[in-house]
């Protein structure tokens, strides 16, 4: 049995992909870290407001000072998110990275508009591929890319493109379709578990709020624990709105099933011309899922 060519490593893709991917991950980490810290500080402020502590009977309420500091930190994080906008770096960088990656896969396996054996010479096709990358670079936001000196067309891409049809087909099925489908399936399961976990957290916090409010109504204690529970519920709900576990579970499950059908269809292709069109359709499906993700994030309340 002839071994199939290995999947394309990240080093095979244009430097624009790796640059945008790296900056996107940095923006994602910064945004989620700042958002998480902001929500935790909101709960800390609620706890500080519920208690009072005066050291040595002094006139200063330490818990009130702690609450003020927490609110000040929340305000600073709010200004950071407003002016630095790390979420824009996250979303825009991911869009550029995915666009560069789909261009590279299309070129490597001979998908439209980079068909193999077409009337155009290979030099013209390669030039058109570079033009498409240049156009992507020109349209990319400045926050989503970093400088690079690497070649646009790597040796791995060119080697994959020179492979026989059946080898390119198997490499694409394994390295692109299967890899992407497995990623969607694992992320769908991850988000399903997380959505269930956070539902439990919300129900527990809401139940605790009901209980503490009733107990306070009957003067069992005077501390406003219900206010703390309300802050917990609000923070948990805001975090869920940022992470979107439930909607991502459904979207990724749909994408995984769609790619399973795509895999079956591509496995039956035997002609170069049909292959070029089918792979283009497959890449459109992958891009469509990412476009939907980005559109949902653009209205993120975080």
N, C-alpha and C positions, 0 to 999 in steps of 0.2 A: 504493500500500500504506500502511495506517495504521501509524504507529510505535507500538510497544508502550510502555507506561509504564515508566520506568526502575526498576531494582530499588531497594528501600528502602535508603537509606544508614543508617549507624549512628546519625546524628542523629535518624532517624525513630523509633527504638526508645525505650522508656522510659528515663529517666535511671538507673533501677535496673539496667538491663542494662549500661550503660556503666560505672557505678560498680563493679558486681561483676566485670565483665570486667577493668577496670583493676587492681583489688586482686588478682584471681586471677593475672594476669600478674606482678605484683610478688611474690606468694608463690611462684610457679613459679621465677622467676629466683633468688630468695633461697635456696630449697631446693636447686636444682640446683647453684648456685654453692658453697654450704656443703658439699654432699655431694661434689662434685668436689674441692674443696680438701682435705677430710678424707682422701679416698683417696690423693691425691697426697702428702700429708704422711705417710701410712702407708708409702708406698714410700721417701720420704726417710729415715724412721726406720730402715728396713731397710738402706738404703745406708750410713747412719751407723754402724750396728752391725757392718757387714762390714769397715770400714776403721778405721785408727787413725792419728791425726795429733797429734804433740806438737811445738809450735813451740819452737825453740831448745832442745830436749831437756828442756823443763819437765815438771813432774809432771802437768799437766792434759791429758787427751785431748780435743782440740777436737771430734773426730767424736762422741765420747760425749756431750759437751755439746749438740752439734747434734741428736743423737737425742733427748735429754731435752726440748729445746725443741720439737721436732716432736711428740713425744707429748703435751706440755702443750697445744700448739695443737689437736691432735686432740681432747683432752678438753674444751677450751673450746667447740669447734664442736659436740661431742656435747651439751653442756649447752644451747647455743643452740638446737639442733634440738629438744631435749626440752622446753624451756620456752616458746620462741617459736612452735614448730610452724608454720613457714611452709607446710608441705605441706597443712595443714588449710585455711589461707587459700586456697591454690591450688585444692583440690578443692571446697571449699564455695562459693567465689566462682564457679567455673565452673558449678556446679550451679544457682546462683541466676541467673547470666547466661543460661544456655541456657533455663531455665524462663521468664524474662521475654521472651526472644526468641521462643519458640514461642507464647506468649500473644499477642504483638504480631502475628505473622504470621497466626494464626488470626483475630484481630479484623479485620485489614486486608483479608483476602480472603474473609471471610464463612464461615469454617469453624465447625463445632460447637465450643463451645456458643454461638457468636456469629453465628448464621445471619442472612442478609439476606432480608428478605421474610417472616420468621416472624410469628407472631401478636403477639409482643412489639414494643413501639415501640422506635425507635432509641435513645431516651433511656434506656430500661430496659436495653437491650443494652450501651450505653456505661457505664452505672452498674455493671452486672454485671462488665464488664471491669475497671473500677477496683477493684471489690471483690476480684477475683481477684488483682490486683497487690498490694492491701493485705494479703491473706492470705499471699501469697508473702513480702512484706516482713516480716510479723509472725513467720513461721516461719524466716526466714533467720538464720544465725549472725551475731553482731555483727561478726565479723572479716571478713565477706564483702561489706559494704556501707559506703558513705560518704554523708554528708549531701548532699541535692540540693534545689533549689527549682524544678525544671522541671516542666512539666505532664505528667500521665500519658499523655494522649492527644494526640499531636503532630498538626500540620496534615497532615503527609505520610501518617500512618496514616489519618486521616479522608478525605483526598483519594483514597487507594487504595480505601478501602471504598466510596466513591461512584461508582467507575468501573463501566462495564458489565461483565457477567459475563465475556465473552471476553477483555477486557483484564486483568481480575484474574487470570484463569486463566494467560494468557501471562506476566504479571509474576511470578506465583508459580513457574511452571515454570522461568523463566530465573533469577530472583533468589534463589530458595530451593532448589529441587530440583537444578537444574544446578550452581549455585554450591556446594552442599553435596557433590554427587557428585564434582565436580572436586577439591574439597578432600580428600575421602577417597581418591580415586585417587592424587593427588600424595603424600599422606602415606604411603599404602601402599608406593609405589615408594621413597620416601625411607627408610622403615624397612627395606625389603628390602635396600637398598644398605648401610645402616648395620649391619644384622645380619651381612651377609657380611664387612664390614670388620672387625668385632670378633671374628668367628670366626677370621679370619687372625691377628689380634693374639694371641688366646688360644693358638692352635696354635703360633705362633712362640715365645711366652713359655714354653709347656710344653716344646717341643723344646729350647729353650735351657737350661731347668732340668735336663733329662735329661743334656744334654751336659756342663754345668758340674759336675753331681754326679759323673759318671763320671770327668771329668778330675781332680777333687779326690780321688776315691778312689785314683787312681794317683799322687797327690802331684805333679801337674803344677803346681799352685799351691795356696796355703793360704787364699786369700780365699774367704769363703762366698758366692760368686756365686749358688749355687742358692737361698739364702735370699732374695736380691733377686728372682730369677725367681718364687719362690713368692709374694712380696708383690705383684709385678706381676700374676700370675694371679688372686690374690684380689681385688685392686682392680678389675681388668677385669671379673671375674665379678660383683662387687657393683654396678658401674656398669651392666652389662647388666641386672641384676635391677631396677634403678631405671628404666631407659629402656624395657625390655620391647619391644625392636625386633621380635622374631620374632612375638610374640602380637599386637602392634599391626598388623603387616603383614597378618596374616590377617583381623583384625577389620575393618580399614578396607577391605580388598578386598571382604569380604562386604557391608559397608554400601554401598559404591559400586555393586555389582551389584544390590543390593536397590533402591536409588534409581533405577537405570536402568529396572527393571521398573515402579516407581512412576510414573516420568515417562511411560512409555507408557500406563499405565492412566489417569492424570489427563488426558492429551491427548485421550482419547476421551469424556470427560465433557461432557455438553451441558445438564444440568439442575442448577439451583441446589441442590435438596435432595440430590441424589446427590453433588454437589461438596462440600457441607458435611461429609458423612460421609467421603468419600475423603481430603480434606485432613487431617481429624482423624486418620485412620489413618496418613497419611504422617508427620505430626508425632509420632505415637506411635512409629513406626519410628526416627526420628531420636533421640528421647528414649531409646529402648531402648538404642541403641548407646552413648549417653553414660552411661547407668546402668551398663552392663556395664563401661565404662572406669573409672568411679568405684569400682565394687565391686572391681575388680582392684587399684586403687591403694590401697584401704583396708587391704590386707594387705602393702603394700610393705615389704620388709625394710630399706629405707633409713631 
